[in-house]
């Protein structure tokens, strides 16, 4: 009788051990899959950050190119080749000008395509009253060290808004704006 009980006990123990081992292997497999997925997601996120930073650095080239074009411009009252407007352009909800970006001048910077537009910060093309019709920069001109308000230099510095759009790999789009003085 004791011998029969021992055989029966061994058979049930072997089956339970197999089930426990299979459950543990399944849990370990699922844990490994979760870790692999987390590693993949962090690698993708790191790549996206790298693409964004690359596009942001490429925008500097667009800003410098546009500023050089503004400085060398001879007639500020006329629009020029889909990149310059003598008046402010209508903007979307994010403050980006509503323009056809495919018509703007483009510069290839590595895997990025840099495009820019410039608008003079004025409400009219033919400016008669700069203080009323344009955004201007006035520099205080101290005359003496006497207390009181300082007089301002006449408005001779015009403001221009440069908007740069960079399109990069994997759908990366970065838009940068800068206000420059001429």
Secondary structure, 3 states (H helix, E strand, C coil): CHHHHHHHHHHHHHHHHHHHHHHHHHHHHHHHHHHHHHHHHHHHHHHHHHHHHHHHHHHHHHHHHHHHHHHHCCCCCCCECCCEECCCCCECCCCCECCCHHHCCEEEECCEEEEEEEEECECCCCCCCHHHHECEECCEECCCCCCCCCEECCCCEEEEEEEEEEECHHHCEEEEEEEEEC
